[in-house]
């Protein structure tokens, strides 16, 4: 009898421990915006934009203020960004699109016992990686959704219904890849009225033209406004952009309220980010096809169980989100990723996990950032820019020709070459026959873009 009693006690302890482990796994709600600048959040100091939902995440969570998209091999920067996000690897590791035969976001969470759910825009997405999700849904028409005046509702409504209808004890991992605030921006009158267009401040680095040929000045995004860029045109676009962000913020707020009503909020890890930033008048640009801070930086906020309040200047990539989410959820991080877990930064155990940020855009731009210093290289025209981001966060003062900073310029160029080798980037850094760098009004006389 004593032996039977001891065996029964051990069995109960095993079941209790197993149940405790299952319950301790947090749900994961990953909210991913499209074309949203890192600075377009009220609680992070933006003087105009209204984002109460995101503000609340910032206030109770942990914010990375130096999170970057690694770059792109295509003008559609969103496509490689999503591939890198879900695969944890840089785009130099795969040809075209990432495949599902390697470790990936949905696969790792499914293997750990999660019910996985994806809903997002149909175009420019990592299709193979998204098919791994248990529930894989797409917007019927990205453009129609953006023009609807209800940015994000078409994704949030079924997400709420899914959460209400769940019958399983499994934790969920939900990845919602919104189509906003990407153009066309059909924000509602309600959200447009939140802003006085005339009083919207211009970017500090507003310019009528980009001052030289960066290799991608005539891409579709750059044709959304005429040249020279005017203050009125930029304010109109910013007005619609901020209104679309406020609309999306409201819909995400509805989802977080539903989480609370379902008593899921206390055990749900919420991550908010975006595929990259956007110019909208900065440096005379409108798109994301540049390596300036406004285009490659993205917001990154983490909130939920075990996540302290705070923020960091530590460097991070968007493809760090996959291993970080695994780590925060108690899931083993797959080997062979370019992404690294930022959990130790969030917990305050490390100040930073990366000391360098390298970004790349097609074969026309490369950049490297170390500390406050950043070098951008334009290999087609043999030009470099050097910025001190501490003194010049808007990248207005190019120090590359200043003899006082010659040593820094050479050191960063060497760093850039090392990073290229690390990521198997074989693109040349110098052109034997450089293209013309100068631009003038004739350069910008192109047929108008066809609006979708």
Secondary structure, 3 states (H helix, E strand, C coil): CHHHHHHHHHHHHHHHHHHHHHHHCCEEEEEEECCCCCCCCHHHCCCCCCCHHHHHHHHHCEEEEEEECCEECCCCHHHHHHHHHHHCCCHHHCCCCCCCCCCCHHHHHHHCCCEEEEEECCCCCCHHHHCCCCEEEECCCHHHHHHCCCCCHHHHHHHHHHHHHCCCCCCEEEEEECCCCCCCCCCCHHHHCCCCHHHCCCCCCECCCCCCCCCCCCCHHHHHCCCCCCHHHHHHHHHHHHHHHHHHHHHHHHHHHHHHHCCCHHHEEEEEEECCCCCCCECCCCCCCCCCHHHHEEEEEEECCCCCCEEEEEEEECCHHHHHHHHHCCCCCCCCCCCCCCHHHHCCCCCCCCCCEEEEECCCEEEEEECCEEEEEECCCCEEEEEECCCCCCCCCCCCCCHHHHHHHHHHHHHHHHHHHHCCCCCCCCCCCCCCCCCCHHHHCCCCCCCC
